C-alpha cells in the first residue's frame, strides 16, 4: 500500500513539473520578441519602394503578434510595390507587396517622371547596343530637298526598356529593337512628342558614368513653320481682265483677277470707262 502511494506521489510530482515547464514555455513564447520591419508612416496603395529605409524601420515585436509572412530584412522590400494601404506602426508582411517579377515598368520609373516609347531600329540605337539601363542623347534630324539638319534635343536620358524587356539580358550584349522606352520629365516628354513627328530620332549611346553635358547645339528645329513670302523680292504677276458693262450712255468696268485658277472680283484694281466689251491684261 505504501509503495503504491509513493508511486502515485512521484507521478503527481512529475506531472506537476511537466505542467509547470510547459506553462513557463508558453509564457516565454508569448513574451518572445523578434525584429520586424514596421511602417514609419502611412503608405498608400501602389507606392513603389525604391528606398525601404524611407518607409520602414526595424522594431522589436512580440512574436505571437507578428503577422504571417512578416518581413524582417530590408533587402526583401527593395523595388517592390505596395498592394494595399499600410497604416503607420503596422508590421509589413510579404502578402502586402507585389512580387518583384510581376512589377511592371511603372514600378521602376522614378517619381515625377514619365515613360515614353519611340520607334527605333539597329541604325538609330548604336547597332542594337542600347539596352535597358543605358544612358543616351537624342538627336533629331529633318531631311528636305536633298539636305538634312540635325539637332541634339535631349541629353543623358535613361533607357528604361527595350521592346517589352525592362531588364538588361545577361546572355545578350545587343539586340535589334523596334521600340525604346525612355524615362523623362513631363517637360522632356512633351518636347520629344513635338519633335518625333517632324523627323527621325537617333539615340547616341553614352559610356557608363558619363554625365557631361555636350551643349552641342541649343537651337531647335522650328515646328510647322511656313516660309514667309517676300513680295518685294519676288513680285507676283497675276492675270487680270476688266469686264465692261454698258447701261445706256454709261459704261462701268468690273475688274477680275485670277487666283488659284479661279477668276474673282478685284475691287483694288483701277477701272476705266470705255466702250462695251472685254479686255485682258497681266
FENTAMO-V360396 format. One record per pair of residues at least 12 apart in sequence whose ideal C-beta (glycine too) atoms are under 8 Angstrom apart, sorted by sequence separation. I is the first residue (numbers start at 1). J is the second residue. D is the distance in Angstrom with one decimal. If there is no record, write none. Layout:
# FENTAMO-V360396
i;j;d
I;J;D
I;J;D
This chain:
# FENTAMO-V360396
i;j;d
43;55;5.5
83;95;7.7
84;96;6.1
139;151;7.0
140;152;7.8
163;175;7.8
242;254;6.7
243;255;8.0
255;267;7.3
257;269;6.8
83;96;5.9
139;152;5.4
140;153;4.9
162;175;6.4
242;255;5.1
243;256;6.5
41;55;7.0
58;72;8.0
82;96;6.5
83;97;6.2
138;152;7.2
139;153;7.2
163;177;5.1
241;255;7.7
242;256;7.3
255;269;3.6
37;52;7.6
40;55;6.3
77;92;7.1
82;97;6.4
83;98;5.5
137;152;5.8
138;153;5.5
162;177;4.6
163;178;6.0
240;255;6.5
241;256;5.6
255;270;7.6
39;55;6.3
40;56;6.4
81;97;6.8
82;98;7.7
138;154;4.0
163;179;5.9
240;256;6.7
255;271;5.6
39;56;6.0
40;57;5.3
80;97;4.2
81;98;4.0
137;154;6.6
138;155;7.8
162;179;7.7
240;257;5.0
254;271;7.1
38;56;6.5
56;74;7.1
76;94;7.3
80;98;5.8
137;155;4.9
162;180;5.6
239;257;7.2
240;258;7.3
253;271;3.7
37;56;4.4
38;57;6.3
80;99;7.9
137;156;6.8
138;157;6.6
161;180;7.4
162;181;7.7
238;257;5.3
239;258;4.0
252;271;7.4
253;272;5.6
37;57;7.1
38;58;7.6
71;91;7.8
77;97;7.0
80;100;6.4
136;156;7.9
137;157;7.6
161;181;4.1
238;258;6.2
253;273;6.6
37;58;6.0
38;59;4.7
53;74;6.7
56;77;6.4
70;91;5.3
71;92;5.0
79;100;6.0
135;156;5.4
136;157;6.1
159;180;5.9
160;181;4.9
238;259;7.1
252;273;7.2
253;274;6.8
36;58;7.1
37;59;7.9
52;74;4.6
55;77;7.9
70;92;7.3
71;93;6.6
81;103;5.4
135;157;6.8
159;181;7.3
160;182;6.7
199;221;7.0
241;263;7.9
251;273;4.9
35;58;5.1
36;59;6.2
38;61;7.2
52;75;8.0
70;93;5.4
71;94;5.9
80;103;6.9
135;158;5.9
136;159;6.0
159;182;6.1
160;183;4.7
180;203;6.6
198;221;6.9
250;273;7.8
251;274;6.1
35;59;7.3
36;60;8.0
67;91;5.6
69;93;4.5
70;94;7.9
79;103;6.7
134;158;7.8
135;159;7.2
158;182;6.9
159;183;7.7
251;275;6.8
35;60;6.5
36;61;4.3
52;77;4.0
66;91;6.2
68;93;6.6
69;94;4.2
133;158;7.5
134;159;4.5
157;182;5.2
158;183;4.4
198;223;5.5
251;276;6.3
34;60;7.3
35;61;7.5
52;78;6.0
67;93;4.4
69;95;5.7
71;97;7.8
81;107;4.5
133;159;6.6
157;183;6.8
195;221;7.1
198;224;7.7
240;266;6.6
33;60;4.5
34;61;6.0
68;95;7.9
80;107;7.9
132;159;6.0
157;184;6.0
242;269;7.4
33;61;6.7
49;77;5.1
79;107;7.2
131;159;6.9
132;160;6.5
195;223;7.5
33;62;6.3
34;63;4.8
49;78;6.7
50;79;7.1
79;108;7.4
130;159;5.9
132;161;5.6
194;223;5.8
240;269;6.2
242;271;6.2
244;273;7.9
246;275;7.9
32;62;7.1
33;63;6.9
36;66;6.0
49;79;6.8
61;91;6.0
132;162;5.6
154;184;7.4
242;272;7.5
244;274;5.7
246;276;4.0
31;62;7.1
32;63;4.5
48;79;7.6
49;80;4.8
131;162;6.1
157;188;7.1
244;275;6.9
245;276;7.5
30;62;7.2
32;64;7.5
34;66;6.4
48;80;7.8
49;81;7.0
130;162;6.8
244;276;5.4
37;70;7.8
48;81;5.4
49;82;6.9
132;165;6.2
244;277;5.6
29;63;7.2
30;64;5.1
36;70;5.1
37;71;4.9
47;81;7.1
132;166;5.6
154;188;6.0
244;278;6.7
29;64;6.8
36;71;7.3
37;72;6.5
46;81;6.1
47;82;4.5
132;167;5.7
133;168;5.2
243;278;5.5
244;279;7.7
36;72;6.1
37;73;7.7
46;82;6.4
56;92;6.2
132;168;4.8
242;278;7.3
35;72;6.0
37;74;6.9
45;82;5.9
46;83;7.9
125;162;8.0
131;168;4.8
154;191;7.3
241;278;6.3
242;279;5.5
34;72;7.4
44;82;7.1
45;83;6.7
131;169;7.8
153;191;6.5
154;192;6.7
241;279;5.8
43;82;5.3
45;84;5.4
153;192;7.2
241;280;4.2
242;281;7.7
37;77;6.9
45;85;5.3
240;280;7.4
241;281;6.5
44;85;5.9
239;280;7.4
240;281;5.1
43;85;7.0
153;195;5.6
239;281;7.9
240;282;6.8
42;85;7.1
43;86;4.3
131;174;7.4
239;282;5.7
42;86;7.1
117;161;7.9
129;173;7.1
131;175;7.4
138;182;7.6
159;203;7.8
238;282;7.5
42;87;5.8
115;160;5.7
129;174;4.7
237;282;5.9
42;88;5.0
115;161;7.5
128;174;4.0
136;182;7.7
39;86;4.9
41;88;5.3
127;174;6.4
128;175;5.4
130;177;7.4
39;87;6.8
40;88;7.1
49;97;7.4
128;176;4.6
39;88;5.6
128;177;6.9
39;89;6.6
130;180;6.3
156;206;6.5
38;89;6.1
39;90;5.1
109;160;6.7
125;176;7.9
38;90;6.7
39;91;7.9
108;160;6.3
125;177;6.0
150;202;8.0
38;91;5.3
39;92;6.3
37;91;6.9
38;92;7.1
122;176;4.9
138;192;7.0
156;210;7.7
36;91;4.6
37;92;5.3
48;103;7.9
105;160;6.1
121;176;7.2
125;180;6.4
140;195;4.7
156;211;6.0
36;92;7.9
105;161;5.8
121;177;7.8
140;196;7.9
142;198;6.6
143;199;7.2
156;212;7.9
120;177;5.7
121;178;7.6
142;199;4.1
143;200;7.7
156;213;7.3
48;106;7.9
108;166;6.1
120;178;7.1
140;198;7.8
141;199;5.3
155;213;5.8
48;107;4.9
119;178;6.8
120;179;6.5
140;199;5.4
141;200;5.0
155;214;6.2
48;108;7.7
50;110;7.5
119;179;5.9
120;180;5.0
140;200;7.5
141;201;7.8
48;109;7.9
105;166;5.3
118;179;6.7
140;201;6.0
141;202;6.6
117;179;4.6
118;180;5.9
139;201;7.0
152;214;6.7
48;111;7.9
117;180;6.8
138;201;5.9
139;202;4.5
117;181;4.6
118;182;7.0
138;202;7.5
139;203;7.8
152;216;4.4
116;181;6.8
117;182;7.8
138;203;6.2
139;204;6.2
152;217;5.7
115;181;5.0
116;182;5.7
137;203;7.3
138;204;7.7
151;217;5.4
115;182;7.2
136;203;4.2
137;204;4.2
153;220;6.7
115;183;6.1
116;184;5.9
136;204;5.9
151;219;6.6
114;183;7.5
115;184;7.9
136;205;5.8
137;206;6.7
151;220;6.0
113;183;5.1
114;184;5.7
136;206;6.1
151;221;5.5
113;184;6.4
114;185;7.3
134;205;6.1
135;206;4.4
113;185;6.1
114;186;5.7
134;206;7.3
149;221;6.5
110;183;6.5
112;185;7.0
113;186;8.0
116;189;4.8
130;203;5.3
109;183;5.8
112;186;7.7
118;192;7.2
114;189;4.7
130;205;5.6
135;210;7.3
105;181;6.8
116;192;6.1
124;200;7.1
129;205;5.9
116;193;7.4
124;201;6.6
126;203;6.7
137;214;6.9
118;196;5.9
124;202;4.7
125;203;5.4
126;204;7.3
123;202;7.7
124;203;6.0
126;205;4.0
142;221;5.5
125;205;7.8
120;201;7.5
140;221;6.2
118;201;5.6
120;203;6.7
